[in-house]
Amino acid sequence: MKEPIPNCEICNDDGLCRNNENHPDYDSDFSDYLDCIGYLKSKEKRDYSIEVWNPDKKEWIKTEKSS
């Protein structure tokens, strides 16, 4: 039986985070928590270009795209 792939300790990924030692692009010198941020953002379906965080209301506010 195959051993399960250990998850990244930071983002608890499914083996696709570049900070995971089993990822083909893992680099022991340069992989870090920033790779986890990229992994987590790639899984979200949010369009960051049209939403703004309102710290007073603690919510995302949709805004019109300006050209």
Summary of the structure (lengths in Angstrom):
residues: 67
radius of gyration: 16.5
end to end distance: 55.4
largest distance: 55.4
contacts: 119
relative contact order: 0.14
helix: 21%
strand: 12%
